[in-house]
Amino acid sequence: MGQPMELHDIDLNLLVVFQELLQQRRVSAVATALGTSQPAISNALARLRKVLGDELFLRTSKGMVPTPFAEALAEPIANALGAIHHTLNQMSVFDPASSTRAFTVAMTDIGEISFLPVLMRKLALIAPGVTISTVRNQSDTLRADMEHGQVDLAIGFLPDLKGGFFQRRLFRQRYVCLFRADHPLAGAGMTSKTFSDAEHVSIVAEGTGHGMVDTVIQRAGIRRNVRLRVPHFVAVGHILQTTDLIAVVPHAYAMSTLAPFGLISAPCPIKIPDITITVLWHARNHRDPGNQWLRQTMFETFAP
C-alpha cells in the first residue's frame, strides 16, 4: 500500500459503505440500506479500492465476495465504527423500568422451555414494558441476522459462531438418556447393550451443535436403532410418554420433562462430552446499553 495512511486520507462514509457491503453483499441492497443510489455506492467502492489499493469485493453469481484483505479488515472496522457510534451516543442510557424496547433472542425450543418462564417473570418485575420475541438459532441464517441487527442475542450451544461475535458462558450441560417411568429398561439399568438394542428417537437440531451426539455414539462403535427422527425437542416428551422409545437429551431438558410427562432419566452408557451453553452477541451491539442490560440480566438470572 506504499506510504502509511493518515486518517485524513479516508472518508468515514466509505468505511460505512464497506461494512454494509460485507453484510449485504449486493450494491442494490447497500444502496437501499443507506438511502442512496447504486451509482453512489459503486463510486464509493471505487474510491475505497483506490485508497486501500485492493479490489476488496469481487463480483460473482452469489453477489459481492470479499477478498482476503477485506476479510482481514472486517472486524477491526466493525469495532472502530461501533466505538465511534458509542462515543457519539454515550449520553444515551437504558432504563428498563420505563423502556418499551422489543428484543429478539435466538434460542432453541429447549431454550424456550428452560429460560423463558423464569426470564418473563423477572421482566414483569423490573422491565414491564420490554417485550421479547424468539427465533430459532440456526447458524446458517443466524450470523447474517445478528450482523444486520435483526437478532440481539443468541443463547445455546452454538460452536459455529466465532469471528465478529462476543460470548460468555452461562453453564455446562451433560447428556442423559430419557424414557417413560414404566419403560422395560426402568428397572433393568442402562448398559451399552440395552442402549443399542432400544428403539431411539433422534433429535436433529440443525445448526446448534447437538448433531455431535450421533457422531460420538457412532465413533464409540454403537449402532443405534433409530425409529424416529425429529428436527426439534418440543414433542419429545409427548412421544416418550406413550412409546418405548428412548432419547439422548441435555440434562436441563430432561429435568423439565420428568414430572409433566412421567419420565425418568439415566446416565448414558456412552461418554458424550458436556456442552457449553453461552450467550452470544455481535460486535455491533457490544456497547449498546439495552443489549448490555439484557445480557447482564441473563447472566445474573441463569449463570451459577
N, C-alpha and C positions, 0 to 999 in steps of 0.2 A: 504493500500500500504506500510505499515511499515514506515521505516525511510524517512525523507524528501529527495526528489530527487534533485540532483545538475545538472546543465546544462551539465557538462562533462559526465554525465551518459547516455546521449542520443545522437544519431547521427541525425543531422538535416535532412539528407536524408530520415530518417524514417518518419519524420513529413510530408515531401513532398508526400511520398507514402500514408500516412494516408489521406491527403487531396484529393488525386486523387481517392482513394477508396471510399471516401464519395460521390464524384461526379459521378464516373463511375459505381460503384457497381459490377464490374467484374474484376477479376485478369487479364484476357487476354487484356481487354481494357486499364487497367492501364499500363501493360507492353508495349503496343503499344504507348501510350501517352508519356511514359518516355524513350522510345527507349531501352528497356531491355527485359529480358526473363521472362516468367511466373514463373519458379522456383526462380528467383531472387526476384520477388515480394512476392512470398509465404514465402521465407526465411526472407525478411524484415518484413513481417507481424508477423511471429513467434517471431522475436526479439522484436518487438514493444509490443506484447502481454506479453512477459516475463518482459520487463522493466516496463510496466504500470500495470501489474497484472490484466488484464481484457481481455476477448475474443475479444472485440472491434467490430468484424464483424462476423455474423453468416451466414452460407451458407443456402440459400433457393432456391426454384424453380425460384424466381424472382431476384436472384443474392445475393450479399453480403449485408445483412441488418445490420446497425449499432446498437450496444447495447445502452442502455440509457447513459452509461458512455461516449461512443464515441460521441453521440449526444451533450452531455454537453461540450465536448472538441472542437467541430467543429468550433464554432465561434471564441473562443479565439485563436485557432491555425491559422485559416484563417487570423485573424487580425495581429497576430505575423509575419506570413510569408509575408503578404503584407507590413508590416513595414520594414522588412529586405530587401525585394525587392526594396522598395522605397529608403532606405538608400544606398544600393549598386548602385542605378541608380539616385542618387539625382542630379547629374550634367546634367541629360537629361532634355531638355526643349522642349516645343511645340511651334513652330512658325506658326500660322495659315496662314500667308501670303505666306509662301513657302511650307507648308505641302501638301502632296498628299495622306494623310491618308483616308481610307474608313471606315466610321462609319455605324453601323447597329442600327437602332432605332425601338423599338416595339411600335406600336400605332394602334388604330382602324381606320376605314375609316373616322370617324368623325375627328380624329386627323389629318389625312392627309389633309382633307378639311380645317381645322382650322389653322394648323401650317405650312404646307409645303410651300404655296405660299410666306408667309412672311419670313420664315426661308431661303428659297433658294435665295430670293432677297438679304438678308443680307449677306449670304455666298459669293455671287458673288462679293461683295464689299470687304469683309475682309478676305475671305479664298477661293480664286478662284480655288485652286487645290483640295480642300476637296470634297469628294463625300458622299452621304447619300443613304443607302438602308433601306427600311422599311419592317417590318414583322408584322404579326398580334400578338397582345399581349394577347394570350390565356394562362391563368395561368397554365394550366396543363403541357405545354411544356416550358413556358417562364422561369420558375425557373431554370430548368436544362440548358437552353440555356445561361442564364446570368451567372450561376455558371461556365460554361465551357468557358466563354469569347466570345461566338458567338453573343451575343447581348450586346451593350454598354450601352444603356439607354432604359427605358420604360417610356412612357408618357400616362397618362389616369387615369381612375377610376379603381384602382387595389387593393381592400381591402385585397386580399388573400396573397399578397407578404409582408412578415414581417421579420422573422428571417433571418439574414445574409444580409439584404438589408438596404441601407440608402435611405431616401426620403426627398423631400422638396416640400411644397405646391406651386402650381402655382396660382390657383384661385378656387373659388367655382362656381358651376353652379346650376341653378334651372331648373326644367322641365316645359315645356309648351305644350299646345295642338296645333297641326299644321294641317291645311286643306286649300283647294283652296279658292281663294278670292270670288268666286261666289257660294260657298257651301251654302246649305239651312240654315246652322247654322250661317252663317256670320253675319246676321242681328239680329238673334234671341237671341244671347248670349249663353254662355256655362253654363249649370246647371248640377247638378248631374244626373237629369233625361235625359236631352238631351245627356249628355256624355254616359250614359248607353245605351240609345236607338240607338246611332250612330253605324255605322259599322267601325271597327277598323282594322288597320294593326299593328301587334305587332312585335317589333324588339327583337330578342333573340340573343344578342351579348354574346356568351358563354365566361365565364372566366373574364368578365370585371366588374361585379357588377351591370350592368344595368338590370339584371333579377329581381332585387328587386322591380322594378316598378310594375310588375304583382302581386307580393306578397303584396305590400302596398295597391293596389287597391282592392284585394280580402279581406284583413283584414278590409277594410272600408265598406265591405258589398256590394260593387258594382260589378255587373256581366257584364263584357264587352262582346259585340257581336263581337268577333274576327273573321273576314272573311279571313284574310291573315296573315301568319307568315313568316318572312324573317330572315336570320342569320346575317344581317348587315344593315347599313344605306344607302349604296351607291345608291340604287334605289328608296328610299322612296320619294324623291322629284318628280321623274318622275311618280310614282304611284299616289301620291296625286293630281298631276296636272290634271289628266284626270278621276278621280273617286270621289265618295262621301265618301271615306274612310277618317278617321282621325287618327293621330298618336300622341303619347306622346313621346317627344324628348327633349334632352338638349337644353337650350336656344341658345348656340353658334351655334349648327347645324341649328336651326330654322332661326337665323339671316342670315346664309349663303345661305339659300334656298328661302327666301321670294321673292326677286326680280327676280332671274333667272327662277323660276317656277310659279310665280304668286300666291303665297301662303300668308296666314295670320296666325298669332298666337293669342292665347288667354290663359289666366291663367287657370290652371287645377282646376276644382271644387273639386278635391281630393287633400288633402295636401300630397305632395310627398317630402320627405327630400331632401335637396340640396346634391349634390355630390361634392367631393373634387378631383380636377384634380392635380395630382402630377407627379414629375419627380423622378424615382427610378433608383438606380444603385446598383450593387453588391459590397460587401466589397472588392473583389479582385481589383476593379477599383477605389477605393476611392481616392487613391493618384496618379493615372495615370495622367500625365499632359494633355494629349489630352482629356481624359474623363472630367477632371476638366474644361477645356476650353469649351467643348461642353455644359455641363450642365449649366455653368455660362452664356453662350450665350443664352440658353433657358430662364433662369431666367430674364436676362436683357431685353429680347425681349417680353416675354409674361406675366410675373408677374406684377400685378398692381403697 
